[in-house]
Amino acid sequence: MPLVLLETASYRLYPEKPEVRCLVRKQKTSLNPNITYVTGDVLDRDSLIMATAGIETVYYFIHMMGNQPKGEQKKFDVLDRIAIENMVDACKINGVKRIIHLTGMRNENENFLIT
């Protein structure tokens, strides 16, 4: 059973090399038997429900950022919120024990802990 769902190439964080599942937008394969890739998109809740099935810990290192035109940041903020809400919903549905969310953005009035 995979232990973690990594959403970026963060496998090097684990010196013991556990079994991991990585969410990617384009199909990919691994030569490492401990790494599997699942195709999905954080804006597609159903793909996240499938990707998080059987997962204990999700490392969420995604942000909707880029070189957007002036005044377009709000669009990225909305997409970022939809993405994390989709992931939280998928994790709740599948009984994920932990979400480790690395972000530089903050709203001190929000709490995304799974209870």
Jmol script that loads the backbone (N, CA, C; Angstrom):
load data "model"
ATOM      1  N   MET A   1       0.848  -1.180   0.000  1.00  0.00           N
ATOM      2  CA  MET A   1       0.000   0.000   0.000  1.00  0.00           C
ATOM      3  C   MET A   1       0.888   1.236   0.000  1.00  0.00           C
ATOM      4  N   PRO A   2       0.661   2.151  -0.934  1.00  0.00           N
ATOM      5  CA  PRO A   2       1.479   3.371  -0.947  1.00  0.00           C
ATOM      6  C   PRO A   2       1.293   4.165   0.340  1.00  0.00           C
ATOM      7  N   LEU A   3       2.365   4.747   0.790  1.00  0.00           N
ATOM      8  CA  LEU A   3       2.323   5.516   2.023  1.00  0.00           C
ATOM      9  C   LEU A   3       2.020   6.979   1.796  1.00  0.00           C
ATOM     10  N   VAL A   4       2.494   7.518   0.696  1.00  0.00           N
ATOM     11  CA  VAL A   4       2.341   8.949   0.480  1.00  0.00           C
ATOM     12  C   VAL A   4       1.963   9.227  -0.960  1.00  0.00           C
ATOM     13  N   LEU A   5       1.264  10.308  -1.160  1.00  0.00           N
ATOM     14  CA  LEU A   5       0.996  10.818  -2.496  1.00  0.00           C
ATOM     15  C   LEU A   5       1.795  12.091  -2.618  1.00  0.00           C
ATOM     16  N   LEU A   6       2.791  12.073  -3.459  1.00  0.00           N
ATOM     17  CA  LEU A   6       3.623  13.243  -3.657  1.00  0.00           C
ATOM     18  C   LEU A   6       3.155  13.965  -4.905  1.00  0.00           C
ATOM     19  N   GLU A   7       2.997  15.255  -4.808  1.00  0.00           N
ATOM     20  CA  GLU A   7       2.498  16.009  -5.943  1.00  0.00           C
ATOM     21  C   GLU A   7       3.610  16.722  -6.681  1.00  0.00           C
ATOM     22  N   THR A   8       4.809  16.525  -6.264  1.00  0.00           N
ATOM     23  CA  THR A   8       5.963  17.054  -6.979  1.00  0.00           C
ATOM     24  C   THR A   8       7.056  16.017  -6.872  1.00  0.00           C
ATOM     25  N   ALA A   9       8.172  16.280  -7.460  1.00  0.00           N
ATOM     26  CA  ALA A   9       9.286  15.325  -7.411  1.00  0.00           C
ATOM     27  C   ALA A   9      10.001  15.447  -6.064  1.00  0.00           C
ATOM     28  N   SER A  10       9.342  15.028  -5.003  1.00  0.00           N
ATOM     29  CA  SER A  10       9.870  15.189  -3.646  1.00  0.00           C
ATOM     30  C   SER A  10      10.293  13.874  -3.024  1.00  0.00           C
ATOM     31  N   TYR A  11      10.463  12.872  -3.829  1.00  0.00           N
ATOM     32  CA  TYR A  11      10.822  11.549  -3.322  1.00  0.00           C
ATOM     33  C   TYR A  11      12.142  11.570  -2.566  1.00  0.00           C
ATOM     34  N   ARG A  12      13.029  12.473  -2.940  1.00  0.00           N
ATOM     35  CA  ARG A  12      14.332  12.547  -2.277  1.00  0.00           C
ATOM     36  C   ARG A  12      14.227  12.949  -0.802  1.00  0.00           C
ATOM     37  N   LEU A  13      13.057  13.386  -0.369  1.00  0.00           N
ATOM     38  CA  LEU A  13      12.859  13.719   1.049  1.00  0.00           C
ATOM     39  C   LEU A  13      12.898  12.481   1.935  1.00  0.00           C
ATOM     40  N   TYR A  14      12.772  11.305   1.335  1.00  0.00           N
ATOM     41  CA  TYR A  14      12.684  10.067   2.091  1.00  0.00           C
ATOM     42  C   TYR A  14      13.905   9.193   1.870  1.00  0.00           C
ATOM     43  N   PRO A  15      14.860   9.205   2.803  1.00  0.00           N
ATOM     44  CA  PRO A  15      16.039   8.355   2.626  1.00  0.00           C
ATOM     45  C   PRO A  15      15.710   6.863   2.667  1.00  0.00           C
ATOM     46  N   GLU A  16      14.624   6.456   3.356  1.00  0.00           N
ATOM     47  CA  GLU A  16      14.267   5.035   3.445  1.00  0.00           C
ATOM     48  C   GLU A  16      13.516   4.545   2.214  1.00  0.00           C
ATOM     49  N   LYS A  17      13.179   5.431   1.304  1.00  0.00           N
ATOM     50  CA  LYS A  17      12.543   5.117   0.022  1.00  0.00           C
ATOM     51  C   LYS A  17      11.288   4.255   0.154  1.00  0.00           C
ATOM     52  N   PRO A  18      10.243   4.801   0.787  1.00  0.00           N
ATOM     53  CA  PRO A  18       8.986   4.039   0.900  1.00  0.00           C
ATOM     54  C   PRO A  18       8.276   3.968  -0.449  1.00  0.00           C
ATOM     55  N   GLU A  19       7.233   3.169  -0.486  1.00  0.00           N
ATOM     56  CA  GLU A  19       6.396   3.106  -1.682  1.00  0.00           C
ATOM     57  C   GLU A  19       5.603   4.404  -1.778  1.00  0.00           C
ATOM     58  N   VAL A  20       5.660   5.060  -2.923  1.00  0.00           N
ATOM     59  CA  VAL A  20       4.967   6.336  -3.093  1.00  0.00           C
ATOM     60  C   VAL A  20       4.167   6.350  -4.386  1.00  0.00           C
ATOM     61  N   ARG A  21       3.186   7.213  -4.397  1.00  0.00           N
ATOM     62  CA  ARG A  21       2.358   7.457  -5.576  1.00  0.00           C
ATOM     63  C   ARG A  21       2.461   8.943  -5.881  1.00  0.00           C
ATOM     64  N   CYS A  22       2.793   9.270  -7.109  1.00  0.00           N
ATOM     65  CA  CYS A  22       2.952  10.671  -7.516  1.00  0.00           C
ATOM     66  C   CYS A  22       1.825  11.061  -8.467  1.00  0.00           C
ATOM     67  N   LEU A  23       1.221  12.192  -8.204  1.00  0.00           N
ATOM     68  CA  LEU A  23       0.181  12.722  -9.076  1.00  0.00           C
ATOM     69  C   LEU A  23       0.842  13.556 -10.169  1.00  0.00           C
ATOM     70  N   VAL A  24       0.521  13.237 -11.419  1.00  0.00           N
ATOM     71  CA  VAL A  24       1.081  13.965 -12.561  1.00  0.00           C
ATOM     72  C   VAL A  24      -0.044  14.283 -13.541  1.00  0.00           C
ATOM     73  N   ARG A  25       0.156  15.314 -14.353  1.00  0.00           N
ATOM     74  CA  ARG A  25      -0.858  15.655 -15.347  1.00  0.00           C
ATOM     75  C   ARG A  25      -0.727  14.832 -16.618  1.00  0.00           C
ATOM     76  N   LYS A  26       0.498  14.456 -16.954  1.00  0.00           N
ATOM     77  CA  LYS A  26       0.743  13.641 -18.151  1.00  0.00           C
ATOM     78  C   LYS A  26       1.270  12.288 -17.715  1.00  0.00           C
ATOM     79  N   GLN A  27       0.758  11.240 -18.351  1.00  0.00           N
ATOM     80  CA  GLN A  27       1.145   9.877 -17.983  1.00  0.00           C
ATOM     81  C   GLN A  27       2.660   9.719 -17.989  1.00  0.00           C
ATOM     82  N   LYS A  28       3.133   8.996 -16.981  1.00  0.00           N
ATOM     83  CA  LYS A  28       4.559   8.817 -16.791  1.00  0.00           C
ATOM     84  C   LYS A  28       4.775   7.447 -16.163  1.00  0.00           C
ATOM     85  N   THR A  29       5.938   6.864 -16.394  1.00  0.00           N
ATOM     86  CA  THR A  29       6.276   5.598 -15.754  1.00  0.00           C
ATOM     87  C   THR A  29       7.601   5.757 -15.028  1.00  0.00           C
ATOM     88  N   SER A  30       7.830   4.869 -14.080  1.00  0.00           N
ATOM     89  CA  SER A  30       9.051   4.919 -13.275  1.00  0.00           C
ATOM     90  C   SER A  30       9.789   3.597 -13.382  1.00  0.00           C
ATOM     91  N   LEU A  31      11.096   3.685 -13.408  1.00  0.00           N
ATOM     92  CA  LEU A  31      11.920   2.478 -13.358  1.00  0.00           C
ATOM     93  C   LEU A  31      12.092   2.004 -11.917  1.00  0.00           C
ATOM     94  N   ASN A  32      11.761   2.868 -10.966  1.00  0.00           N
ATOM     95  CA  ASN A  32      11.855   2.532  -9.546  1.00  0.00           C
ATOM     96  C   ASN A  32      10.572   1.794  -9.140  1.00  0.00           C
ATOM     97  N   PRO A  33      10.681   0.562  -8.642  1.00  0.00           N
ATOM     98  CA  PRO A  33       9.478  -0.196  -8.282  1.00  0.00           C
ATOM     99  C   PRO A  33       8.698   0.409  -7.107  1.00  0.00           C
ATOM    100  N   ASN A  34       9.310   1.318  -6.367  1.00  0.00           N
ATOM    101  CA  ASN A  34       8.633   1.953  -5.227  1.00  0.00           C
ATOM    102  C   ASN A  34       7.856   3.203  -5.625  1.00  0.00           C
ATOM    103  N   ILE A  35       7.977   3.626  -6.876  1.00  0.00           N
ATOM    104  CA  ILE A  35       7.302   4.845  -7.322  1.00  0.00           C
ATOM    105  C   ILE A  35       6.305   4.505  -8.417  1.00  0.00           C
ATOM    106  N   THR A  36       5.045   4.916  -8.202  1.00  0.00           N
ATOM    107  CA  THR A  36       4.040   4.806  -9.252  1.00  0.00           C
ATOM    108  C   THR A  36       3.478   6.194  -9.526  1.00  0.00           C
ATOM    109  N   TYR A  37       3.047   6.403 -10.739  1.00  0.00           N
ATOM    110  CA  TYR A  37       2.471   7.686 -11.140  1.00  0.00           C
ATOM    111  C   TYR A  37       1.003   7.481 -11.482  1.00  0.00           C
ATOM    112  N   VAL A  38       0.171   8.407 -11.032  1.00  0.00           N
ATOM    113  CA  VAL A  38      -1.238   8.411 -11.399  1.00  0.00           C
ATOM    114  C   VAL A  38      -1.535   9.743 -12.078  1.00  0.00           C
ATOM    115  N   THR A  39      -2.318   9.670 -13.125  1.00  0.00           N
ATOM    116  CA  THR A  39      -2.655  10.873 -13.873  1.00  0.00           C
ATOM    117  C   THR A  39      -3.855  11.538 -13.227  1.00  0.00           C
ATOM    118  N   GLY A  40      -3.767  12.843 -13.040  1.00  0.00           N
ATOM    119  CA  GLY A  40      -4.872  13.578 -12.450  1.00  0.00           C
ATOM    120  C   GLY A  40      -4.626  15.068 -12.517  1.00  0.00           C
ATOM    121  N   ASP A  41      -5.550  15.798 -11.950  1.00  0.00           N
ATOM    122  CA  ASP A  41      -5.466  17.254 -11.953  1.00  0.00           C
ATOM    123  C   ASP A  41      -6.141  17.743 -10.678  1.00  0.00           C
ATOM    124  N   VAL A  42      -5.508  18.657  -9.978  1.00  0.00           N
ATOM    125  CA  VAL A  42      -6.072  19.146  -8.717  1.00  0.00           C
ATOM    126  C   VAL A  42      -7.373  19.909  -8.916  1.00  0.00           C
ATOM    127  N   LEU A  43      -7.662  20.318 -10.142  1.00  0.00           N
ATOM    128  CA  LEU A  43      -8.938  20.982 -10.408  1.00  0.00           C
ATOM    129  C   LEU A  43     -10.033  19.969 -10.774  1.00  0.00           C
ATOM    130  N   ASP A  44      -9.678  18.692 -10.819  1.00  0.00           N
ATOM    131  CA  ASP A  44     -10.615  17.606 -11.114  1.00  0.00           C
ATOM    132  C   ASP A  44     -10.759  16.749  -9.853  1.00  0.00           C
ATOM    133  N   ARG A  45     -11.787  17.024  -9.067  1.00  0.00           N
ATOM    134  CA  ARG A  45     -11.988  16.355  -7.777  1.00  0.00           C
ATOM    135  C   ARG A  45     -12.030  14.835  -7.914  1.00  0.00           C
ATOM    136  N   ASP A  46     -12.702  14.334  -8.951  1.00  0.00           N
ATOM    137  CA  ASP A  46     -12.815  12.886  -9.121  1.00  0.00           C
ATOM    138  C   ASP A  46     -11.454  12.227  -9.329  1.00  0.00           C
ATOM    139  N   SER A  47     -10.561  12.893 -10.061  1.00  0.00           N
ATOM    140  CA  SER A  47      -9.228  12.315 -10.260  1.00  0.00           C
ATOM    141  C   SER A  47      -8.466  12.268  -8.941  1.00  0.00           C
ATOM    142  N   LEU A  48      -8.710  13.229  -8.060  1.00  0.00           N
ATOM    143  CA  LEU A  48      -8.051  13.221  -6.753  1.00  0.00           C
ATOM    144  C   LEU A  48      -8.622  12.141  -5.845  1.00  0.00           C
ATOM    145  N   ILE A  49      -9.899  11.886  -5.961  1.00  0.00           N
ATOM    146  CA  ILE A  49     -10.501  10.804  -5.171  1.00  0.00           C
ATOM    147  C   ILE A  49      -9.854   9.474  -5.560  1.00  0.00           C
ATOM    148  N   MET A  50      -9.674   9.254  -6.859  1.00  0.00           N
ATOM    149  CA  MET A  50      -9.014   8.020  -7.298  1.00  0.00           C
ATOM    150  C   MET A  50      -7.540   8.004  -6.867  1.00  0.00           C
ATOM    151  N   ALA A  51      -6.867   9.125  -6.973  1.00  0.00           N
ATOM    152  CA  ALA A  51      -5.435   9.183  -6.661  1.00  0.00           C
ATOM    153  C   ALA A  51      -5.146   8.983  -5.180  1.00  0.00           C
ATOM    154  N   THR A  52      -6.047   9.398  -4.304  1.00  0.00           N
ATOM    155  CA  THR A  52      -5.800   9.307  -2.864  1.00  0.00           C
ATOM    156  C   THR A  52      -6.325   8.020  -2.231  1.00  0.00           C
ATOM    157  N   ALA A  53      -6.951   7.172  -3.002  1.00  0.00           N
ATOM    158  CA  ALA A  53      -7.452   5.895  -2.462  1.00  0.00           C
ATOM    159  C   ALA A  53      -6.285   5.068  -1.926  1.00  0.00           C
ATOM    160  N   GLY A  54      -6.373   4.679  -0.662  1.00  0.00           N
ATOM    161  CA  GLY A  54      -5.335   3.863  -0.048  1.00  0.00           C
ATOM    162  C   GLY A  54      -4.106   4.622   0.412  1.00  0.00           C
ATOM    163  N   ILE A  55      -4.161   5.934   0.387  1.00  0.00           N
ATOM    164  CA  ILE A  55      -3.020   6.783   0.770  1.00  0.00           C
ATOM    165  C   ILE A  55      -3.151   7.189   2.235  1.00  0.00           C
ATOM    166  N   GLU A  56      -2.043   7.217   2.953  1.00  0.00           N
ATOM    167  CA  GLU A  56      -2.028   7.642   4.355  1.00  0.00           C
ATOM    168  C   GLU A  56      -1.662   9.119   4.514  1.00  0.00           C
ATOM    169  N   THR A  57      -0.707   9.593   3.712  1.00  0.00           N
ATOM    170  CA  THR A  57      -0.214  10.961   3.829  1.00  0.00           C
ATOM    171  C   THR A  57      -0.127  11.590   2.453  1.00  0.00           C
ATOM    172  N   VAL A  58      -0.619  12.813   2.330  1.00  0.00           N
ATOM    173  CA  VAL A  58      -0.506  13.578   1.095  1.00  0.00           C
ATOM    174  C   VAL A  58       0.421  14.760   1.354  1.00  0.00           C
ATOM    175  N   TYR A  59       1.401  14.905   0.495  1.00  0.00           N
ATOM    176  CA  TYR A  59       2.254  16.094   0.487  1.00  0.00           C
ATOM    177  C   TYR A  59       1.722  16.987  -0.623  1.00  0.00           C
ATOM    178  N   TYR A  60       1.205  18.139  -0.248  1.00  0.00           N
ATOM    179  CA  TYR A  60       0.563  19.033  -1.208  1.00  0.00           C
ATOM    180  C   TYR A  60       1.450  20.252  -1.395  1.00  0.00           C
ATOM    181  N   PHE A  61       2.173  20.279  -2.515  1.00  0.00           N
ATOM    182  CA  PHE A  61       3.124  21.361  -2.789  1.00  0.00           C
ATOM    183  C   PHE A  61       2.745  22.085  -4.078  1.00  0.00           C
ATOM    184  N   ILE A  62       1.474  22.373  -4.264  1.00  0.00           N
ATOM    185  CA  ILE A  62       0.994  22.963  -5.511  1.00  0.00           C
ATOM    186  C   ILE A  62       0.463  24.364  -5.253  1.00  0.00           C
ATOM    187  N   HIS A  63       0.763  25.254  -6.202  1.00  0.00           N
ATOM    188  CA  HIS A  63       0.211  26.611  -6.150  1.00  0.00           C
ATOM    189  C   HIS A  63      -0.096  27.060  -7.558  1.00  0.00           C
ATOM    190  N   MET A  64      -1.208  27.733  -7.735  1.00  0.00           N
ATOM    191  CA  MET A  64      -1.605  28.263  -9.032  1.00  0.00           C
ATOM    192  C   MET A  64      -0.942  29.623  -9.206  1.00  0.00           C
ATOM    193  N   MET A  65       0.288  29.603  -9.647  1.00  0.00           N
ATOM    194  CA  MET A  65       1.024  30.850  -9.833  1.00  0.00           C
ATOM    195  C   MET A  65       1.648  30.847 -11.216  1.00  0.00           C
ATOM    196  N   GLY A  66       2.036  31.980 -11.648  1.00  0.00           N
ATOM    197  CA  GLY A  66       2.696  32.079 -12.936  1.00  0.00           C
ATOM    198  C   GLY A  66       2.889  33.531 -13.297  1.00  0.00           C
ATOM    199  N   ASN A  67       3.277  33.747 -14.517  1.00  0.00           N
ATOM    200  CA  ASN A  67       3.476  35.113 -15.002  1.00  0.00           C
ATOM    201  C   ASN A  67       2.163  35.630 -15.574  1.00  0.00           C
ATOM    202  N   GLN A  68       1.227  35.879 -14.688  1.00  0.00           N
ATOM    203  CA  GLN A  68      -0.084  36.337 -15.105  1.00  0.00           C
ATOM    204  C   GLN A  68      -0.077  37.856 -15.324  1.00  0.00           C
ATOM    205  N   PRO A  69      -0.943  38.317 -16.229  1.00  0.00           N
ATOM    206  CA  PRO A  69      -1.045  39.758 -16.467  1.00  0.00           C
ATOM    207  C   PRO A  69      -1.516  40.480 -15.208  1.00  0.00           C
ATOM    208  N   LYS A  70      -1.192  41.748 -15.134  1.00  0.00           N
ATOM    209  CA  LYS A  70      -1.610  42.562 -13.992  1.00  0.00           C
ATOM    210  C   LYS A  70      -3.127  42.467 -13.817  1.00  0.00           C
ATOM    211  N   GLY A  71      -3.549  42.265 -12.581  1.00  0.00           N
ATOM    212  CA  GLY A  71      -4.974  42.166 -12.278  1.00  0.00           C
ATOM    213  C   GLY A  71      -5.543  40.756 -12.389  1.00  0.00           C
ATOM    214  N   GLU A  72      -4.744  39.804 -12.834  1.00  0.00           N
ATOM    215  CA  GLU A  72      -5.217  38.432 -12.997  1.00  0.00           C
ATOM    216  C   GLU A  72      -4.943  37.556 -11.780  1.00  0.00           C
ATOM    217  N   GLN A  73      -4.274  38.062 -10.744  1.00  0.00           N
ATOM    218  CA  GLN A  73      -3.928  37.249  -9.582  1.00  0.00           C
ATOM    219  C   GLN A  73      -5.165  36.651  -8.930  1.00  0.00           C
ATOM    220  N   LYS A  74      -6.273  37.391  -8.941  1.00  0.00           N
ATOM    221  CA  LYS A  74      -7.480  36.879  -8.309  1.00  0.00           C
ATOM    222  C   LYS A  74      -7.914  35.556  -8.934  1.00  0.00           C
ATOM    223  N   LYS A  75      -7.776  35.431 -10.251  1.00  0.00           N
ATOM    224  CA  LYS A  75      -8.130  34.186 -10.927  1.00  0.00           C
ATOM    225  C   LYS A  75      -7.283  33.031 -10.383  1.00  0.00           C
ATOM    226  N   PHE A  76      -5.993  33.275 -10.186  1.00  0.00           N
ATOM    227  CA  PHE A  76      -5.126  32.232  -9.663  1.00  0.00           C
ATOM    228  C   PHE A  76      -5.463  31.915  -8.212  1.00  0.00           C
ATOM    229  N   ASP A  77      -5.827  32.916  -7.448  1.00  0.00           N
ATOM    230  CA  ASP A  77      -6.235  32.681  -6.061  1.00  0.00           C
ATOM    231  C   ASP A  77      -7.470  31.784  -6.006  1.00  0.00           C
ATOM    232  N   VAL A  78      -8.434  32.020  -6.888  1.00  0.00           N
ATOM    233  CA  VAL A  78      -9.651  31.211  -6.933  1.00  0.00           C
ATOM    234  C   VAL A  78      -9.304  29.774  -7.317  1.00  0.00           C
ATOM    235  N   LEU A  79      -8.455  29.603  -8.329  1.00  0.00           N
ATOM    236  CA  LEU A  79      -8.056  28.256  -8.737  1.00  0.00           C
ATOM    237  C   LEU A  79      -7.298  27.545  -7.625  1.00  0.00           C
ATOM    238  N   ASP A  80      -6.442  28.271  -6.913  1.00  0.00           N
ATOM    239  CA  ASP A  80      -5.683  27.683  -5.815  1.00  0.00           C
ATOM    240  C   ASP A  80      -6.626  27.185  -4.719  1.00  0.00           C
ATOM    241  N   ARG A  81      -7.646  27.969  -4.413  1.00  0.00           N
ATOM    242  CA  ARG A  81      -8.630  27.571  -3.398  1.00  0.00           C
ATOM    243  C   ARG A  81      -9.409  26.342  -3.850  1.00  0.00           C
ATOM    244  N   ILE A  82      -9.854  26.318  -5.103  1.00  0.00           N
ATOM    245  CA  ILE A  82     -10.583  25.156  -5.620  1.00  0.00           C
ATOM    246  C   ILE A  82      -9.709  23.911  -5.533  1.00  0.00           C
ATOM    247  N   ALA A  83      -8.442  24.043  -5.907  1.00  0.00           N
ATOM    248  CA  ALA A  83      -7.523  22.900  -5.902  1.00  0.00           C
ATOM    249  C   ALA A  83      -7.362  22.320  -4.503  1.00  0.00           C
ATOM    250  N   ILE A  84      -7.098  23.149  -3.506  1.00  0.00           N
ATOM    251  CA  ILE A  84      -6.879  22.614  -2.147  1.00  0.00           C
ATOM    252  C   ILE A  84      -8.189  22.080  -1.577  1.00  0.00           C
ATOM    253  N   GLU A  85      -9.308  22.719  -1.885  1.00  0.00           N
ATOM    254  CA  GLU A  85     -10.588  22.187  -1.403  1.00  0.00           C
ATOM    255  C   GLU A  85     -10.882  20.826  -2.036  1.00  0.00           C
ATOM    256  N   ASN A  86     -10.553  20.662  -3.311  1.00  0.00           N
ATOM    257  CA  ASN A  86     -10.711  19.355  -3.956  1.00  0.00           C
ATOM    258  C   ASN A  86      -9.855  18.301  -3.268  1.00  0.00           C
ATOM    259  N   MET A  87      -8.604  18.657  -2.951  1.00  0.00           N
ATOM    260  CA  MET A  87      -7.716  17.693  -2.302  1.00  0.00           C
ATOM    261  C   MET A  87      -8.220  17.343  -0.904  1.00  0.00           C
ATOM    262  N   VAL A  88      -8.634  18.326  -0.154  1.00  0.00           N
ATOM    263  CA  VAL A  88      -9.153  18.064   1.197  1.00  0.00           C
ATOM    264  C   VAL A  88     -10.378  17.162   1.121  1.00  0.00           C
ATOM    265  N   ASP A  89     -11.289  17.441   0.200  1.00  0.00           N
ATOM    266  CA  ASP A  89     -12.476  16.589   0.038  1.00  0.00           C
ATOM    267  C   ASP A  89     -12.080  15.153  -0.298  1.00  0.00           C
ATOM    268  N   ALA A  90     -11.163  14.994  -1.246  1.00  0.00           N
ATOM    269  CA  ALA A  90     -10.723  13.652  -1.650  1.00  0.00           C
ATOM    270  C   ALA A  90     -10.090  12.919  -0.472  1.00  0.00           C
ATOM    271  N   CYS A  91      -9.298  13.637   0.313  1.00  0.00           N
ATOM    272  CA  CYS A  91      -8.643  13.019   1.472  1.00  0.00           C
ATOM    273  C   CYS A  91      -9.659  12.606   2.531  1.00  0.00           C
ATOM    274  N   LYS A  92     -10.657  13.421   2.753  1.00  0.00           N
ATOM    275  CA  LYS A  92     -11.707  13.058   3.711  1.00  0.00           C
ATOM    276  C   LYS A  92     -12.456  11.812   3.240  1.00  0.00           C
ATOM    277  N   ILE A  93     -12.800  11.781   1.969  1.00  0.00           N
ATOM    278  CA  ILE A  93     -13.534  10.638   1.414  1.00  0.00           C
ATOM    279  C   ILE A  93     -12.743   9.350   1.580  1.00  0.00           C
ATOM    280  N   ASN A  94     -11.428   9.417   1.394  1.00  0.00           N
ATOM    281  CA  ASN A  94     -10.578   8.223   1.435  1.00  0.00           C
ATOM    282  C   ASN A  94      -9.897   7.984   2.776  1.00  0.00           C
ATOM    283  N   GLY A  95     -10.200   8.778   3.779  1.00  0.00           N
ATOM    284  CA  GLY A  95      -9.634   8.547   5.105  1.00  0.00           C
ATOM    285  C   GLY A  95      -8.139   8.775   5.199  1.00  0.00           C
ATOM    286  N   VAL A  96      -7.615   9.710   4.398  1.00  0.00           N
ATOM    287  CA  VAL A  96      -6.194  10.057   4.482  1.00  0.00           C
ATOM    288  C   VAL A  96      -5.923  10.621   5.874  1.00  0.00           C
ATOM    289  N   LYS A  97      -4.843  10.151   6.503  1.00  0.00           N
ATOM    290  CA  LYS A  97      -4.537  10.560   7.880  1.00  0.00           C
ATOM    291  C   LYS A  97      -3.920  11.946   7.983  1.00  0.00           C
ATOM    292  N   ARG A  98      -3.094  12.327   6.986  1.00  0.00           N
ATOM    293  CA  ARG A  98      -2.381  13.600   7.067  1.00  0.00           C
ATOM    294  C   ARG A  98      -2.283  14.260   5.697  1.00  0.00           C
ATOM    295  N   ILE A  99      -2.423  15.583   5.695  1.00  0.00           N
ATOM    296  CA  ILE A  99      -2.064  16.391   4.529  1.00  0.00           C
ATOM    297  C   ILE A  99      -0.960  17.333   5.003  1.00  0.00           C
ATOM    298  N   ILE A 100       0.148  17.277   4.331  1.00  0.00           N
ATOM    299  CA  ILE A 100       1.237  18.210   4.613  1.00  0.00           C
ATOM    300  C   ILE A 100       1.208  19.220   3.479  1.00  0.00           C
ATOM    301  N   HIS A 101       0.805  20.439   3.803  1.00  0.00           N
ATOM    302  CA  HIS A 101       0.572  21.480   2.799  1.00  0.00           C
ATOM    303  C   HIS A 101       1.638  22.551   2.973  1.00  0.00           C
ATOM    304  N   LEU A 102       2.510  22.636   1.998  1.00  0.00           N
ATOM    305  CA  LEU A 102       3.553  23.653   2.015  1.00  0.00           C
ATOM    306  C   LEU A 102       3.070  24.820   1.178  1.00  0.00           C
ATOM    307  N   THR A 103       3.012  25.973   1.783  1.00  0.00           N
ATOM    308  CA  THR A 103       2.524  27.143   1.061  1.00  0.00           C
ATOM    309  C   THR A 103       3.220  28.402   1.551  1.00  0.00           C
ATOM    310  N   GLY A 104       3.274  29.356   0.677  1.00  0.00           N
ATOM    311  CA  GLY A 104       3.763  30.676   1.047  1.00  0.00           C
ATOM    312  C   GLY A 104       2.600  31.625   1.259  1.00  0.00           C
ATOM    313  N   MET A 105       1.398  31.149   0.915  1.00  0.00           N
ATOM    314  CA  MET A 105       0.196  31.965   1.080  1.00  0.00           C
ATOM    315  C   MET A 105      -0.456  31.639   2.410  1.00  0.00           C
ATOM    316  N   ARG A 106      -1.153  32.622   2.967  1.00  0.00           N
ATOM    317  CA  ARG A 106      -1.737  32.383   4.277  1.00  0.00           C
ATOM    318  C   ARG A 106      -2.985  33.225   4.481  1.00  0.00           C
ATOM    319  N   ASN A 107      -3.975  32.588   5.066  1.00  0.00           N
ATOM    320  CA  ASN A 107      -5.147  33.276   5.554  1.00  0.00           C
ATOM    321  C   ASN A 107      -5.325  32.781   6.977  1.00  0.00           C
ATOM    322  N   GLU A 108      -4.999  33.617   7.950  1.00  0.00           N
ATOM    323  CA  GLU A 108      -5.004  33.177   9.344  1.00  0.00           C
ATOM    324  C   GLU A 108      -6.384  32.798   9.860  1.00  0.00           C
ATOM    325  N   ASN A 109      -7.440  33.072   9.093  1.00  0.00           N
ATOM    326  CA  ASN A 109      -8.792  32.712   9.515  1.00  0.00           C
ATOM    327  C   ASN A 109      -9.225  31.337   9.038  1.00  0.00           C
ATOM    328  N   GLU A 110      -8.351  30.612   8.302  1.00  0.00           N
ATOM    329  CA  GLU A 110      -8.718  29.319   7.769  1.00  0.00           C
ATOM    330  C   GLU A 110      -7.938  28.200   8.433  1.00  0.00           C
ATOM    331  N   ASN A 111      -8.584  27.039   8.495  1.00  0.00           N
ATOM    332  CA  ASN A 111      -7.963  25.852   9.057  1.00  0.00           C
ATOM    333  C   ASN A 111      -8.330  24.679   8.163  1.00  0.00           C
ATOM    334  N   PHE A 112      -7.327  24.052   7.539  1.00  0.00           N
ATOM    335  CA  PHE A 112      -7.589  22.943   6.636  1.00  0.00           C
ATOM    336  C   PHE A 112      -7.255  21.610   7.279  1.00  0.00           C
ATOM    337  N   LEU A 113      -7.293  21.508   8.591  1.00  0.00           N
ATOM    338  CA  LEU A 113      -7.037  20.227   9.244  1.00  0.00           C
ATOM    339  C   LEU A 113      -8.189  19.276   8.967  1.00  0.00           C
ATOM    340  N   ILE A 114      -7.855  18.031   8.721  1.00  0.00           N
ATOM    341  CA  ILE A 114      -8.887  17.015   8.545  1.00  0.00           C
ATOM    342  C   ILE A 114      -9.298  16.528   9.920  1.00  0.00           C
ATOM    343  N   THR A 115     -10.593  16.597  10.206  1.00  0.00           N
ATOM    344  CA  THR A 115     -11.079  16.119  11.503  1.00  0.00           C
ATOM    345  C   THR A 115     -12.073  15.007  11.313  1.00  0.00           C
TER     346      THR A 115
END
end "model"
wireframe off; spacefill off
backbone 0.3
color backbone group
